[in-house]
Amino acid sequence: MTKKENFPPAPQWKPSFRQPTGKIIERISYYLDGKRDFTVFRNGTCVVLKQGLSDKDAKSFSLTTLSNIFNSHPDMNPLSMDDGNILVRYNQPAMNVVLRDVARAHWPEIEKHHLEGLAASEVLITPQGPNKFDDFGKQALLGRAYMFMDAAAPEIIEIHRAN
């Protein structure tokens, strides 16, 4: 394979289950206090929009944002939220939410495949050690796996406008 075929590095894991889009939209809107517009991609990745963008500009901004994450090292910053979910943020205005009830329902798959959520040769340092993940970290890798799926085949399914 050429260098171009290996870049950007992407994980092998493509979760067999999706999270309910309506619930993702509800939670992201809640986290943004209902004050920001955002787009939603097929696998739940959301891009927070600048104020006042037209639909066309919102789509363009969102696609560029996701491409920028995908084509650089996709650093993630997972946070525990007050509702028990995990919000996975990136170095661009994008995020994924991992819904606690969905993660619980699919825990055997997450437990079995979370390390496939790492890209080739990727090492993430955690409090447990290099590439050692507690339940929180395993869920963060799930959220990031959805982002990689959206970045590989970007399809915006909704532009959610603030109240």
DSSP file (Angstrom, degrees, kcal/mol; ACC not computed):
  #  RESIDUE AA STRUCTURE BP1 BP2  ACC     N-H-->O    O-->H-N    N-H-->O    O-->H-N    TCO  KAPPA ALPHA  PHI   PSI    X-CA   Y-CA   Z-CA
    1    1 A M              0   0    0      0, 0.0     2,-0.1     0, 0.0     5,-0.0   0.000 360.0 360.0 360.0 147.0    0.0    0.0    0.0
    2    2 A T     >  -     0   0    0      1,-0.1     4,-1.1     5,-0.0     3,-0.3  -0.421 360.0-105.5 -83.8 166.1    1.1    3.5   -0.6
    3    3 A K  T >4 S+     0   0    0      1,-0.2     3,-0.7     2,-0.2     4,-0.5   0.895 121.1  56.6 -58.1 -40.3    1.3    6.2    2.1
    4    4 A K  G >4 S+     0   0    0      1,-0.3     3,-1.0     2,-0.2    -1,-0.2   0.870 102.9  54.2 -61.0 -37.2   -1.8    7.8    0.7
    5    5 A E  G 34 S+     0   0    0     -3,-0.3    -1,-0.3     1,-0.2    -2,-0.2   0.760 109.4  48.9 -68.8 -23.4   -3.8    4.5    1.1
    6    6 A N  G << S+     0   0    0     -4,-1.1    -1,-0.2    -3,-0.7    -2,-0.2   0.450  94.3 120.7 -93.0  -2.1   -2.7    4.4    4.8
    7    7 A F    <   +     0   0    0     -3,-1.0    64,-0.1    -4,-0.5     3,-0.0  -0.944  64.5  26.4-121.3 139.9   -3.7    8.0    5.5
    8    8 A P  S    S-     0   0    0      0, 0.0    -1,-0.2     0, 0.0     2,-0.1   0.601  92.4-132.8 -76.6 149.5   -5.6    9.0    7.4
    9    9 A P        -     0   0    0      0, 0.0   110,-0.1     0, 0.0    -2,-0.1  -0.441  29.8-175.0 -65.7 137.3   -5.3    6.0    9.7
   10   10 A A        -     0   0    0     -2,-0.1   110,-0.4   108,-0.1   108,-0.1  -0.975  24.4-108.5-135.1 147.5   -8.7    4.8   10.8
   11   11 A P        -     0   0    0      0, 0.0   108,-0.2     0, 0.0   106,-0.2  -0.274  18.1-131.3 -71.3 161.6   -9.8    2.1   13.2
   12   12 A Q  S    S+     0   0    0    104,-1.0     2,-0.2   106,-0.6   105,-0.2   0.771  74.3 104.3 -80.4 -28.4  -11.3   -1.2   12.1
   13   13 A W        +     0   0    0    103,-2.4   101,-0.0   105,-0.2   100,-0.0  -0.374  37.2 171.2 -68.8 124.0  -14.3   -1.0   14.5
   14   14 A K        -     0   0    0     -2,-0.2    -1,-0.1   134,-0.1   132,-0.1  -0.887  36.2-128.0-126.8  97.0  -17.6   -0.2   12.9
   15   15 A P        -     0   0    0      0, 0.0    95,-0.0     0, 0.0    -2,-0.0  -0.086   5.2-138.3 -50.3 142.7  -20.2   -0.8   15.6
   16   16 A S  S    S+     0   0    0      2,-0.0     2,-0.3     0, 0.0    -3,-0.0   0.548  82.9  60.9 -79.5  -7.4  -23.0   -3.0   14.5
   17   17 A F        -     0   0    0     89,-0.1     2,-0.3    85,-0.0    89,-0.0  -0.873  68.0-148.6-123.1 152.9  -25.6   -0.8   16.3
   18   18 A R        -     0   0    0     -2,-0.3    25,-0.1    26,-0.0    26,-0.1  -0.776  18.7-121.5-112.8 161.4  -26.6    2.8   16.0
   19   19 A Q        -     0   0    0     -2,-0.3     2,-0.3    24,-0.1     3,-0.0  -0.745  43.2 -89.8 -97.5 151.9  -27.9    5.2   18.5
   20   20 A P     >  -     0   0    0      0, 0.0     4,-2.0     0, 0.0     3,-0.4  -0.462  30.8-146.6 -67.5 122.7  -31.4    6.8   18.1
   21   21 A T  H  > S+     0   0    0     -2,-0.3     4,-2.8     1,-0.2     5,-0.2   0.883  95.9  55.8 -57.0 -43.3  -30.9   10.1   16.2
   22   22 A G  H  > S+     0   0    0      1,-0.2     4,-2.2     2,-0.2    -1,-0.2   0.887 108.5  47.8 -59.3 -39.5  -33.8   11.8   18.0
   23   23 A K  H  > S+     0   0    0     -3,-0.4     4,-2.5     2,-0.2    -1,-0.2   0.883 110.5  51.9 -69.6 -38.5  -32.2   11.1   21.4
   24   24 A I  H  X S+     0   0    0     -4,-2.0     4,-2.9     2,-0.2     5,-0.3   0.944 111.1  47.4 -60.7 -48.2  -28.8   12.3   20.1
   25   25 A I  H  X S+     0   0    0     -4,-2.8     4,-2.5     1,-0.2     5,-0.2   0.918 111.9  50.5 -60.3 -44.3  -30.4   15.6   18.9
   26   26 A E  H  X S+     0   0    0     -4,-2.2     4,-2.0    -5,-0.2    -1,-0.2   0.924 114.1  44.0 -59.7 -45.7  -32.2   16.0   22.2
   27   27 A R  H  X S+     0   0    0     -4,-2.5     4,-2.7     2,-0.2    -2,-0.2   0.917 113.8  48.3 -69.7 -43.7  -29.0   15.5   24.3
   28   28 A I  H  X S+     0   0    0     -4,-2.9     4,-1.8     2,-0.2     6,-0.2   0.921 111.8  50.6 -63.7 -42.3  -26.8   17.7   22.1
   29   29 A S  H  <>S+     0   0    0     -4,-2.5     5,-3.1    -5,-0.3     6,-0.3   0.916 111.1  49.5 -59.4 -42.6  -29.4   20.5   22.2
   30   30 A Y  H ><5S+     0   0    0     -4,-2.0     3,-1.8    -5,-0.2    -2,-0.2   0.928 109.4  50.7 -61.0 -46.3  -29.5   20.1   26.0
   31   31 A Y  H 3<5S+     0   0    0     -4,-2.7    -1,-0.2     1,-0.3    -2,-0.2   0.805 112.1  47.8 -63.5 -28.7  -25.7   20.3   26.3
   32   32 A L  T ><5S-     0   0    0     -4,-1.8     3,-2.1    -5,-0.2    -1,-0.3   0.233 114.3-118.6 -94.6  12.7  -25.7   23.4   24.2
   33   33 A D  T < 5 -     0   0    0     -3,-1.8    -3,-0.2     1,-0.3    -2,-0.1   0.739  58.3 -76.5  56.4  25.5  -28.5   25.0   26.3
   34   34 A G  T 3 <S+     0   0    0     -5,-3.1   129,-1.2    -6,-0.2    -1,-0.3   0.664 114.7 108.4  65.6  15.6  -30.7   25.0   23.2
   35   35 A K    <   +     0   0    0     -3,-2.1     2,-0.4    -6,-0.3    -2,-0.1   0.427  61.1  64.2-107.5  -0.7  -28.8   28.1   22.0
   36   36 A R        -     0   0    0     -7,-0.2     2,-0.2    -4,-0.2   127,-0.1  -0.955  69.7-130.1-129.8 145.0  -26.7   26.8   19.1
   37   37 A D        +     0   0    0     -2,-0.4    12,-2.5    12,-0.3     2,-0.3  -0.578  33.4 174.9 -80.7 151.4  -27.4   25.3   15.7
   38   38 A F  E     -AB  48 160A   0    122,-2.3   122,-3.3    10,-0.2     2,-0.3  -0.990  25.9-127.9-155.2 155.8  -25.7   22.0   14.7
   39   39 A T  E     -AB  47 159A   0      8,-2.2     8,-1.5    -2,-0.3     2,-0.4  -0.721  18.3-145.7-100.6 156.7  -25.7   19.4   12.0
   40   40 A V  E     -AB  46 158A   0    118,-2.6   117,-3.0    -2,-0.3   118,-1.4  -0.989   8.3-151.3-125.8 127.0  -26.1   15.7   12.5
   41   41 A F  E >   - B   0 156A   0      4,-2.9     3,-2.4    -2,-0.4   115,-0.2  -0.531  36.8 -94.8 -92.4 164.8  -24.4   13.1   10.5
   42   42 A R  T 3  S+     0   0    0    113,-1.9   114,-0.1     1,-0.3   -21,-0.1   0.797 124.0  42.2 -48.9 -40.8  -25.7    9.6    9.8
   43   43 A N  T 3  S-     0   0    0    103,-0.2    -1,-0.3   112,-0.1   -24,-0.1   0.241 126.5 -92.5 -98.5  14.1  -23.9    7.9   12.7
   44   44 A G  S <  S+     0   0    0     -3,-2.4    53,-0.3     1,-0.3     2,-0.2   0.393  73.0 145.7  99.5  -2.9  -24.5   10.7   15.2
   45   45 A T        -     0   0    0    101,-0.2    -4,-2.9    51,-0.1     2,-0.4  -0.508  32.9-157.7 -66.9 135.2  -21.5   13.0   14.9
   46   46 A C  E     -AC  40  95A   0     49,-3.1    49,-2.6    -6,-0.2     2,-0.5  -0.935  10.2-157.2-119.1 139.6  -22.7   16.6   15.4
   47   47 A V  E     -AC  39  94A   0     -8,-1.5    -8,-2.2    -2,-0.4     2,-0.4  -0.973  18.3-134.2-116.3 124.1  -20.9   19.8   14.3
   48   48 A V  E     -A   38   0A   0     45,-2.5   -10,-0.2    -2,-0.5     2,-0.2  -0.638  28.2-139.9 -79.1 128.8  -21.7   23.0   16.1
   49   49 A L        -     0   0    0    -12,-2.5   -12,-0.3    -2,-0.4     2,-0.1  -0.529  11.2-110.3 -94.5 153.7  -22.4   25.8   13.7
   50   50 A K    >   -     0   0    0     -2,-0.2     3,-1.1     1,-0.1    -1,-0.1  -0.484  55.7 -84.9 -69.6 151.4  -21.4   29.4   13.7
   51   51 A Q  T 3  S+     0   0    0      1,-0.2    -1,-0.1    -2,-0.1   -15,-0.0  -0.307 106.1  13.6 -62.1 139.4  -24.4   31.7   14.2
   52   52 A G  T 3  S+     0   0    0      1,-0.2    -1,-0.2    -3,-0.1     2,-0.2   0.581  78.6 156.0  79.4  13.1  -26.5   32.6   11.1
   53   53 A L    <   -     0   0    0     -3,-1.1    -1,-0.2     4,-0.1    -4,-0.0  -0.511  40.5-126.1 -74.2 138.4  -25.2   30.1    8.6
   54   54 A S     >  -     0   0    0     -2,-0.2     4,-2.8     1,-0.1     5,-0.2  -0.270  32.5-100.9 -68.1 167.6  -27.6   29.3    5.7
   55   55 A D  H  > S+     0   0    0      2,-0.2     4,-2.4     1,-0.2     5,-0.2   0.918 124.9  49.9 -58.1 -43.3  -28.3   25.6    5.1
   56   56 A K  H  > S+     0   0    0      1,-0.2     4,-2.2     2,-0.2    -1,-0.2   0.934 114.3  43.2 -62.3 -46.9  -25.8   25.5    2.3
   57   57 A D  H  > S+     0   0    0      2,-0.2     4,-2.9     1,-0.2    -1,-0.2   0.855 111.3  55.8 -68.2 -34.5  -23.1   27.1    4.3
   58   58 A A  H  X S+     0   0    0     -4,-2.8     4,-2.4     2,-0.2    -2,-0.2   0.922 109.5  46.4 -62.6 -43.9  -23.9   25.0    7.3
   59   59 A K  H  X S+     0   0    0     -4,-2.4     4,-2.5     2,-0.2     5,-0.2   0.924 113.8  48.0 -64.6 -44.4  -23.4   21.8    5.3
   60   60 A S  H  X S+     0   0    0     -4,-2.2     4,-2.3     1,-0.2     5,-0.2   0.933 113.1  47.8 -62.0 -46.9  -20.1   23.1    3.8
   61   61 A F  H  X S+     0   0    0     -4,-2.9     4,-2.6     1,-0.2    -1,-0.2   0.906 112.9  49.3 -59.6 -43.3  -18.8   24.1    7.2
   62   62 A S  H  X S+     0   0    0     -4,-2.4     4,-2.5     2,-0.2     5,-0.2   0.912 111.0  47.8 -66.0 -44.3  -19.8   20.8    8.7
   63   63 A L  H  X S+     0   0    0     -4,-2.5     4,-2.2     2,-0.2    -1,-0.2   0.908 114.0  47.7 -64.1 -41.5  -18.2   18.7    5.9
   64   64 A T  H  X S+     0   0    0     -4,-2.3     4,-2.5    -5,-0.2    -2,-0.2   0.914 111.3  51.3 -64.7 -43.2  -15.0   20.8    6.2
   65   65 A T  H  X S+     0   0    0     -4,-2.6     4,-1.8     2,-0.2    -2,-0.2   0.936 111.9  45.7 -60.3 -48.1  -14.9   20.4   10.0
   66   66 A L  H  X S+     0   0    0     -4,-2.5     4,-2.5     1,-0.2    -1,-0.2   0.892 112.6  51.3 -64.5 -39.4  -15.3   16.7    9.9
   67   67 A S  H  X S+     0   0    0     -4,-2.2     4,-2.5    -5,-0.2    -1,-0.2   0.893 107.2  53.9 -63.1 -40.4  -12.7   16.4    7.2
   68   68 A N  H  < S+     0   0    0     -4,-2.5    -1,-0.2     2,-0.2    -2,-0.2   0.885 111.4  45.1 -63.2 -38.3  -10.3   18.5    9.3
   69   69 A I  H >< S+     0   0    0     -4,-1.8     3,-1.3     1,-0.2    -2,-0.2   0.950 115.1  47.4 -67.3 -48.8  -10.7   16.1   12.2
   70   70 A F  H 3< S+     0   0    0     -4,-2.5    -2,-0.2     1,-0.3    -1,-0.2   0.843 111.4  50.4 -62.4 -36.8  -10.3   13.0   10.0
   71   71 A N  T 3< S+     0   0    0     -4,-2.5     2,-0.3    -5,-0.2    -1,-0.3   0.271 112.4  48.2 -93.6  11.6   -7.2   14.3    8.2
   72   72 A S  S <  S-     0   0    0     -3,-1.3     0, 0.0    -4,-0.1     0, 0.0  -0.777 114.4 -67.6-129.2-180.0   -5.3   15.2   11.4
   73   73 A H        -     0   0    0     -2,-0.3     2,-2.4     1,-0.1    -2,-0.1  -0.626  53.2-132.4 -71.7 118.3   -4.8   13.2   14.5
   74   74 A P        -     0   0    0      0, 0.0    -1,-0.1     0, 0.0    -5,-0.1  -0.406  27.2-169.0 -77.5  74.2   -8.3   13.0   15.9
   75   75 A D        -     0   0    0     -2,-2.4    16,-0.5    -6,-0.1     2,-0.4  -0.368   7.3-156.0 -59.1 137.5   -7.6   14.0   19.5
   76   76 A M        -     0   0    0     14,-0.2    14,-0.2    15,-0.1    12,-0.1  -0.909  17.6-164.5-120.4 150.1  -10.6   13.3   21.7
   77   77 A N  E     -D   89   0A   0     12,-2.6    12,-1.5    -2,-0.4     2,-0.2  -0.825  17.1-163.3-130.8  91.0  -11.7   14.8   24.9
   78   78 A P  E     -D   88   0A   0      0, 0.0     2,-0.4     0, 0.0    10,-0.2  -0.542   6.1-169.6 -81.0 142.8  -14.4   12.7   26.6
   79   79 A L  E     -D   87   0A   0      8,-2.6     8,-2.6    -2,-0.2     2,-0.5  -0.986  23.6-126.1-130.5 139.3  -16.5   14.2   29.4
   80   80 A S  E     -D   86   0A   0     -2,-0.4     6,-0.2     6,-0.2     2,-0.2  -0.727  34.0-147.1 -79.1 130.3  -19.0   12.6   31.8
   81   81 A M    >   -     0   0    0      4,-2.9     3,-1.9    -2,-0.5   -50,-0.0  -0.582  23.1-108.8-100.1 164.0  -22.2   14.5   31.5
   82   82 A D  T 3  S+     0   0    0      1,-0.3    -1,-0.1    -2,-0.2    -2,-0.0   0.625 117.1  56.7 -67.1 -13.0  -24.8   15.2   34.3
   83   83 A D  T 3  S-     0   0    0      2,-0.1    -1,-0.3   -56,-0.0    17,-0.1   0.326 121.5-102.3 -99.8   6.7  -27.2   12.8   32.7
   84   84 A G  S <  S+     0   0    0     -3,-1.9    -2,-0.1     1,-0.3     2,-0.1   0.364  85.4 118.9  90.5  -5.5  -24.8    9.8   32.8
   85   85 A N        -     0   0    0     14,-0.1    -4,-2.9    15,-0.1     2,-0.5  -0.365  61.9-122.8 -84.7 171.1  -23.9   10.0   29.1
   86   86 A I  E     -DE  80  98A   0     12,-1.9    12,-3.2    -6,-0.2     2,-0.5  -0.974  15.4-154.6-118.0 130.1  -20.4   10.6   27.7
   87   87 A L  E     -DE  79  97A   0     -8,-2.6    -8,-2.6    -2,-0.5     2,-0.7  -0.912   6.2-158.2-103.7 124.0  -19.7   13.5   25.4
   88   88 A V  E     -DE  78  96A   0      8,-3.6     8,-2.1    -2,-0.5     2,-0.2  -0.909  14.6-174.0-106.3 114.7  -16.7   13.0   23.1
   89   89 A R  E     -DE  77  95A   0    -12,-1.5   -12,-2.6    -2,-0.7     2,-0.2  -0.698   5.0-158.4-107.0 160.5  -15.3   16.3   21.8
   90   90 A Y        -     0   0    0      4,-1.3   -14,-0.2     2,-0.7     4,-0.1  -0.615  40.6 -88.1-126.2-176.2  -12.5   16.9   19.2
   91   91 A N  S    S+     0   0    0    -16,-0.5   -15,-0.1    -2,-0.2    -2,-0.0   0.283 113.4  55.2 -82.9  12.4  -10.1   19.7   18.3
   92   92 A Q  S    S-     0   0    0      2,-0.2     2,-2.8   -26,-0.0    -2,-0.7  -0.841 112.9 -82.3-130.4 167.9  -12.8   21.1   16.0
   93   93 A P  S    S+     0   0    0      0, 0.0   -45,-2.5     0, 0.0     2,-0.3  -0.303  93.1 107.5 -75.7  63.1  -16.4   22.1   16.9
   94   94 A A  E     +C   47   0A   0     -2,-2.8    -4,-1.3   -47,-0.3     2,-0.3  -0.938  40.8 172.8-136.6 157.8  -17.7   18.6   16.6
   95   95 A M  E     -CE  46  89A   0    -49,-2.6   -49,-3.1    -2,-0.3     2,-0.4  -0.993  21.1-148.0-160.0 160.2  -18.9   16.0   19.1
   96   96 A N  E     - E   0  88A   0     -8,-2.1    -8,-3.6    -2,-0.3     2,-0.4  -0.982  15.5-146.8-128.4 144.9  -20.4   12.6   19.6
   97   97 A V  E     - E   0  87A   0     -2,-0.4     2,-0.7   -53,-0.3   -10,-0.2  -0.939   4.1-151.6-109.8 137.0  -22.6   11.6   22.5
   98   98 A V  E     - E   0  86A   0    -12,-3.2   -12,-1.9    -2,-0.4     2,-0.4  -0.935  20.0-138.5-105.5 112.6  -22.5    8.0   23.8
   99   99 A L     >  -     0   0    0     -2,-0.7     4,-2.7   -14,-0.2     3,-0.3  -0.576   4.0-141.4 -76.7 125.2  -25.9    7.3   25.3
  100  100 A R  H  > S+     0   0    0     -2,-0.4     4,-2.5     1,-0.2     5,-0.2   0.881  99.5  49.7 -54.0 -45.8  -25.6    5.4   28.6
  101  101 A D  H  > S+     0   0    0      1,-0.2     4,-1.9     2,-0.2    -1,-0.2   0.863 112.0  48.0 -67.7 -34.3  -28.6    3.1   27.9
  102  102 A V  H  > S+     0   0    0     -3,-0.3     4,-1.4     2,-0.2    -2,-0.2   0.920 111.4  50.5 -69.4 -43.5  -27.4    2.2   24.4
  103  103 A A  H  < S+     0   0    0     -4,-2.7     3,-0.4     1,-0.2     7,-0.2   0.925 110.9  49.2 -60.5 -43.8  -23.9    1.4   25.7
  104  104 A R  H >< S+     0   0    0     -4,-2.5     3,-1.2     1,-0.2    -1,-0.2   0.913 109.4  52.0 -60.9 -42.3  -25.4   -0.8   28.5
  105  105 A A  H 3< S+     0   0    0     -4,-1.9    -1,-0.2     1,-0.3    -2,-0.2   0.764 120.2  34.3 -66.4 -24.5  -27.6   -2.6   25.9
  106  106 A H  T >X S+     0   0    0     -4,-1.4     4,-1.9    -3,-0.4     3,-0.7   0.056  78.5 125.8-118.3  24.0  -24.6   -3.3   23.7
  107  107 A W  H <>  +     0   0    0     -3,-1.2     4,-3.2     1,-0.2     5,-0.3   0.849  67.1  59.4 -57.6 -39.8  -21.9   -3.8   26.3
  108  108 A P  H 3> S+     0   0    0      0, 0.0     4,-2.1     0, 0.0    -1,-0.2   0.912 109.3  44.8 -57.4 -40.2  -20.7   -7.2   25.1
  109  109 A E  H <> S+     0   0    0     -3,-0.7     4,-2.6     2,-0.2    -2,-0.2   0.923 114.3  48.4 -68.1 -43.0  -19.8   -5.8   21.7
  110  110 A I  H  X S+     0   0    0     -4,-1.9     4,-1.8    -7,-0.2    -1,-0.2   0.938 112.9  48.5 -61.3 -46.5  -18.1   -2.7   23.2
  111  111 A E  H  < S+     0   0    0     -4,-3.2     4,-0.2     1,-0.2    -1,-0.2   0.901 116.7  42.9 -59.8 -42.6  -16.1   -4.9   25.6
  112  112 A K  H  < S+     0   0    0     -4,-2.1    -1,-0.2    -5,-0.3    -2,-0.2   0.853 126.0  28.2 -73.6 -36.3  -15.0   -7.2   22.8
  113  113 A H  H >< S+     0   0    0     -4,-2.6     3,-1.7    -5,-0.1     4,-0.3   0.432  81.5 105.0-112.5   0.0  -14.2   -4.6   20.1
  114  114 A H  G >< S+     0   0    0     -4,-1.8     3,-1.9     1,-0.3    -1,-0.1   0.844  80.9  56.3 -56.8 -35.4  -13.1   -1.4   21.8
  115  115 A L  G >  S+     0   0    0      1,-0.3     3,-1.4    -4,-0.2    -1,-0.3   0.756  96.3  64.7 -69.1 -21.0   -9.4   -1.9   21.0
  116  116 A E  G <  S+     0   0    0     -3,-1.7  -103,-2.4     1,-0.3  -104,-1.0   0.530  86.0  76.2 -73.9  -4.5  -10.4   -2.1   17.3
  117  117 A G  G <  S+     0   0    0     -3,-1.9     2,-0.3    -4,-0.3    -1,-0.3   0.455  79.3  88.8 -81.9  -2.5  -11.4    1.5   17.9
  118  118 A L  S <  S-     0   0    0     -3,-1.4  -106,-0.6  -108,-0.1  -105,-0.2  -0.762  81.7-122.8 -93.4 143.0   -7.7    2.4   17.8
  119  119 A A    >   -     0   0    0     -2,-0.3     3,-2.3  -108,-0.2    -2,-0.1  -0.403  50.7 -69.1 -75.6 161.3   -6.1    3.2   14.5
  120  120 A A  T 3  S+     0   0    0   -110,-0.4    -1,-0.2     1,-0.3     3,-0.1  -0.260 120.8   0.7 -53.3 132.2   -3.1    1.2   13.4
  121  121 A S  T 3  S+     0   0    0      1,-0.2     2,-0.3    -3,-0.1    -1,-0.3   0.544  96.0 146.2  65.0   9.4    0.0    2.0   15.6
  122  122 A E    <   -     0   0    0     -3,-2.3     2,-0.5     2,-0.0    -1,-0.2  -0.583  29.1-168.3 -79.2 137.4   -2.1    4.4   17.7
  123  123 A V        -     0   0    0     -2,-0.3     2,-0.5    -3,-0.1    -3,-0.0  -0.988   3.6-169.3-126.9 122.5   -1.2    4.7   21.3
  124  124 A L        -     0   0    0     -2,-0.5     7,-3.2     5,-0.1     2,-0.6  -0.950  17.1-140.3-109.9 127.7   -3.5    6.5   23.8
  125  125 A I  E     +F  130   0B   0     -2,-0.5    -2,-0.0     5,-0.2     0, 0.0  -0.770  29.4 171.0 -89.5 123.0   -2.1    7.1   27.2
  126  126 A T  E >   -F  129   0B   0      3,-0.9     3,-1.5    -2,-0.6     7,-0.1  -0.764  51.3 -97.8-122.4 169.4   -4.8    6.6   29.9
  127  127 A P  T 3  S+     0   0    0      0, 0.0     6,-0.1     0, 0.0    -2,-0.0   0.777 126.2  54.7 -58.4 -24.1   -4.5    6.5   33.7
  128  128 A Q  T 3  S-     0   0    0      4,-0.5     5,-0.1     1,-0.3    -3,-0.0   0.640 124.1 -94.0 -83.3 -15.0   -4.5    2.7   33.4
  129  129 A G  E X   -F  126   0B   0     -3,-1.5     3,-1.7     3,-0.3    -3,-0.9  -0.650  68.7 -20.2 125.7 176.4   -1.6    2.8   31.0
  130  130 A P  E 3  S-F  125   0B   0      0, 0.0    -5,-0.2     0, 0.0     3,-0.1  -0.358 130.8 -11.2 -60.2 124.2   -0.9    2.8   27.2
  131  131 A N  T 3  S+     0   0    0     -7,-3.2     2,-0.5     1,-0.2    -6,-0.1   0.790 100.4 131.3  54.1  33.5   -4.0    1.5   25.4
  132  132 A K    <   -     0   0    0     -3,-1.7    -4,-0.5    -8,-0.4     2,-0.4  -0.976  38.1-167.9-112.5 126.1   -5.6    0.3   28.6
  133  133 A F        -     0   0    0     -2,-0.5     2,-0.1    -5,-0.1   -18,-0.0  -0.945  16.8-154.8-126.4 133.2   -9.2    1.5   29.0
  134  134 A D     >  -     0   0    0     -2,-0.4     4,-2.4     1,-0.0     5,-0.2  -0.264  53.3 -82.3 -83.0-176.7  -11.8    1.5   31.8
  135  135 A D  H  > S+     0   0    0      1,-0.2     4,-1.9     2,-0.2     5,-0.2   0.874 132.4  53.4 -59.7 -38.2  -15.5    1.5   31.0
  136  136 A F  H  > S+     0   0    0      1,-0.2     4,-2.1     2,-0.2    -1,-0.2   0.939 110.7  46.3 -59.9 -48.7  -15.4    5.3   30.4
  137  137 A G  H  > S+     0   0    0      1,-0.2     4,-2.2     2,-0.2    -2,-0.2   0.861 108.7  55.0 -64.7 -36.9  -12.6    5.0   27.9
  138  138 A K  H  X S+     0   0    0     -4,-2.4     4,-1.4     1,-0.2    -1,-0.2   0.897 109.8  47.3 -63.1 -39.8  -14.2    2.1   26.1
  139  139 A Q  H  X S+     0   0    0     -4,-1.9     4,-2.3     2,-0.2    -2,-0.2   0.869 108.1  55.4 -69.7 -36.5  -17.3    4.2   25.6
  140  140 A A  H  X S+     0   0    0     -4,-2.1     4,-2.4     1,-0.2    -2,-0.2   0.907 106.2  51.6 -61.6 -40.8  -15.2    7.1   24.4
  141  141 A L  H  X S+     0   0    0     -4,-2.2     4,-2.1     2,-0.2    -1,-0.2   0.853 106.7  54.9 -64.0 -33.8  -13.7    4.9   21.8
  142  142 A L  H  X S+     0   0    0     -4,-1.4     4,-1.8     2,-0.2    -2,-0.2   0.951 108.5  47.6 -61.5 -49.4  -17.3    3.9   20.7
  143  143 A G  H  X S+     0   0    0     -4,-2.3     4,-1.6     1,-0.2    -2,-0.2   0.915 112.8  48.4 -58.5 -43.4  -18.1    7.6   20.2
  144  144 A R  H  X S+     0   0    0     -4,-2.4     4,-2.4     1,-0.2    -1,-0.2   0.843 104.9  59.5 -67.5 -32.6  -15.0    8.2   18.2
  145  145 A A  H  X S+     0   0    0     -4,-2.1     4,-2.1     1,-0.2    -1,-0.2   0.903 104.2  51.2 -60.8 -40.4  -15.7    5.1   16.1
  146  146 A Y  H  X S+     0   0    0     -4,-1.8     4,-2.4     2,-0.2  -101,-0.2   0.896 107.9  52.6 -62.8 -39.3  -19.0    6.7   15.1
  147  147 A M  H  X S+     0   0    0     -4,-1.6     4,-2.8     1,-0.2    -2,-0.2   0.932 108.6  49.9 -62.0 -44.4  -17.0    9.9   14.1
  148  148 A F  H  X S+     0   0    0     -4,-2.4     4,-2.2     1,-0.2    -1,-0.2   0.898 109.7  51.3 -61.5 -39.4  -14.7    7.8   11.9
  149  149 A M  H  X S+     0   0    0     -4,-2.1     4,-1.4     1,-0.2    -1,-0.2   0.917 112.4  46.2 -62.9 -42.6  -17.6    6.2   10.2
  150  150 A D  H  < S+     0   0    0     -4,-2.4    -2,-0.2     1,-0.2    -1,-0.2   0.890 112.6  50.1 -67.1 -38.6  -19.2    9.6    9.5
  151  151 A A  H  < S+     0   0    0     -4,-2.8    -2,-0.2     1,-0.2    -1,-0.2   0.864 108.7  52.0 -68.5 -34.9  -15.9   11.0    8.3
  152  152 A A  H  < S+     0   0    0     -4,-2.2    -1,-0.2     1,-0.3    -2,-0.2   0.821 131.4  14.8 -71.1 -30.8  -15.3    8.1    5.9
  153  153 A A  S  < S-     0   0    0     -4,-1.4    -1,-0.3    -5,-0.2     2,-0.2  -0.575  86.8-159.6-142.2  73.3  -18.8    8.4    4.3
  154  154 A P        +     0   0    0      0, 0.0     2,-0.4     0, 0.0    -3,-0.1  -0.362  20.3 163.3 -67.9 125.1  -20.1   11.8    5.4
  155  155 A E        -     0   0    0     -2,-0.2  -113,-1.9    -5,-0.1     2,-0.5  -0.892  26.4-149.4-142.2 108.8  -23.9   12.2    5.1
  156  156 A I  E     +B   41   0A   0     -2,-0.4  -115,-0.3  -115,-0.2     3,-0.1  -0.661  17.2 177.4 -78.4 125.1  -25.6   15.1    6.9
  157  157 A I  E     +     0   0A   0   -117,-3.0     2,-0.3    -2,-0.5  -116,-0.2   0.620  61.5  11.2-105.0 -16.6  -29.1   13.9    7.8
  158  158 A E  E     -B   40   0A   0   -118,-1.4  -118,-2.6     2,-0.0     2,-0.6  -0.975  48.8-148.5-160.2 145.5  -30.3   17.0    9.7
  159  159 A I  E     -B   39   0A   0     -2,-0.3     2,-0.6  -120,-0.2  -120,-0.2  -0.973  27.2-155.2-109.5 113.5  -29.6   20.6   10.4
  160  160 A H  E     -B   38   0A   0   -122,-3.3  -122,-2.3    -2,-0.6     2,-0.4  -0.798   5.9-153.1 -93.8 122.9  -30.9   21.3   13.9
  161  161 A R        -     0   0    0     -2,-0.6  -124,-0.1  -124,-0.2  -125,-0.1  -0.768  21.8-108.7 -97.5 139.9  -31.8   24.9   14.5
  162  162 A A              0   0    0     -2,-0.4  -127,-0.2     1,-0.1  -125,-0.1  -0.166 360.0 360.0 -61.5 158.1  -31.7   26.4   18.0
  163  163 A N              0   0    0   -129,-1.2    -1,-0.1  -127,-0.1  -128,-0.1   0.490 360.0 360.0 -63.1 360.0  -35.0   27.3   19.7
